[in-house]
Amino acid sequence: MYKKADSIVTPDYMKECGAYEEETFQYYYHKGLKYEMDNGVLNFRYVIFKPASPLYFTYKDMRFDGKTKAKDFDKIFPEAENWESNEFENMTRLKAKKVDSNIPDDDSSWIFYFKNGLLVAIQWFYPCYG
């Protein structure tokens, strides 16, 4: 995938949350997906579902894509809590739901963004401590 990236961006590390001047990671963008390439490893950051996007994934026999309804999401993740953000990557007026990681001592979460009741993006989120 990294050889077919739509774009590769080296961020200003001093403006990145928790990053240090000596960092070397880059962001790889490919068809609505964002990855962080760090030490030769692609780490998922987010996916944005466009109306005609072929991107999807399944979990517990449910297909997650741009046609996924918030009410169906709530059936699979009743423990999801409302997230305070109502904007993401230039999209506004969103409703967001947060699902915490179930890995011990891991404070990352999955944020699911909905607009007009349909899923528009999924982000792997980790809090900034730096």
C-alpha positions in Angstrom: 0.0 0.0 0.0 2.8 2.5 0.9 4.1 2.3 -2.7 0.7 3.3 -4.0 -0.1 6.2 -1.6 -2.1 9.1 -3.0 0.2 11.3 -1.0 2.9 11.1 1.6 3.3 13.9 4.1 6.1 14.6 6.5 4.5 16.6 9.3 6.0 19.4 11.3 6.8 17.3 14.3 6.8 20.3 16.6 3.1 20.8 15.8 2.2 17.1 16.3 0.8 16.1 19.6 3.3 14.1 21.6 6.0 14.1 18.9 9.5 15.2 19.3 11.9 17.0 17.0 13.8 13.8 16.2 10.7 11.9 15.0 10.8 10.4 11.6 7.2 9.2 10.9 5.2 10.2 7.9 1.5 10.2 7.0 0.4 8.0 4.1 -3.0 8.8 2.5 -4.7 6.3 0.2 -8.3 6.5 -1.1 -9.8 7.9 2.1 -7.5 6.1 4.5 -4.8 7.7 6.6 -1.9 5.7 8.0 1.2 6.7 10.0 4.4 5.1 8.7 6.7 4.7 11.7 9.8 2.5 11.6 8.6 0.6 8.6 5.2 -0.1 10.1 1.9 1.3 8.8 -0.4 2.2 11.7 -4.1 2.9 10.9 -5.3 6.4 11.8 -8.6 6.8 10.1 -10.9 6.0 7.2 -13.4 8.4 5.6 -16.3 6.9 3.7 -17.2 8.7 0.6 -20.7 8.1 -0.9 -19.4 5.9 -3.7 -16.5 4.4 -1.7 -16.0 0.7 -2.0 -14.3 0.7 1.5 -15.9 -1.3 4.3 -15.2 -3.7 7.1 -17.3 -6.2 9.0 -17.6 -6.9 12.7 -20.0 -9.3 14.3 -21.6 -9.9 10.9 -22.3 -6.2 10.4 -20.9 -4.3 7.5 -19.4 -0.9 8.4 -19.4 1.6 5.4 -21.0 4.8 4.4 -24.4 3.2 4.5 -24.1 2.1 8.2 -26.9 3.7 10.3 -26.2 5.1 13.7 -29.1 3.1 15.2 -27.6 -0.2 13.8 -24.2 0.8 15.3 -25.9 1.3 18.7 -27.1 -2.3 18.6 -23.6 -3.7 18.1 -21.9 -1.2 20.5 -24.5 -0.3 23.2 -21.6 0.7 25.5 -20.4 3.4 23.2 -20.5 6.8 24.7 -21.2 10.1 23.0 -18.0 11.9 22.1 -17.6 15.6 22.4 -16.3 16.3 18.9 -18.7 17.4 16.2 -16.2 18.0 13.5 -13.5 15.9 11.9 -11.3 16.4 8.8 -13.2 19.4 7.4 -16.6 17.7 8.1 -18.9 19.5 10.5 -22.2 18.9 12.3 -21.2 15.3 13.1 -22.3 13.1 16.0 -19.6 10.9 17.3 -19.5 7.8 19.4 -16.5 6.4 21.3 -15.7 2.8 21.8 -12.8 2.2 24.3 -10.1 -0.3 23.7 -10.6 -3.6 25.6 -6.8 -4.0 26.0 -5.6 -3.5 29.6 -3.6 -0.3 30.1 -4.5 0.9 26.6 -6.2 4.3 26.7 -6.8 4.4 22.9 -10.4 4.4 21.5 -12.2 4.1 18.2 -14.3 7.1 17.3 -17.2 6.6 14.9 -18.5 9.8 13.2 -22.0 10.0 11.8 -23.7 12.7 9.7 -27.4 12.6 9.1 -27.5 9.3 10.8 -24.9 7.6 8.5 -21.3 6.6 9.2 -18.8 9.0 7.6 -15.6 8.2 9.3 -13.8 5.9 11.8 -10.7 7.2 13.7 -8.3 5.4 15.9 -7.8 7.9 18.7 -5.3 8.1 21.4 -5.0 11.0 23.9 -2.1 13.4 23.8 0.1 13.5 26.9 3.1 15.3 25.4 
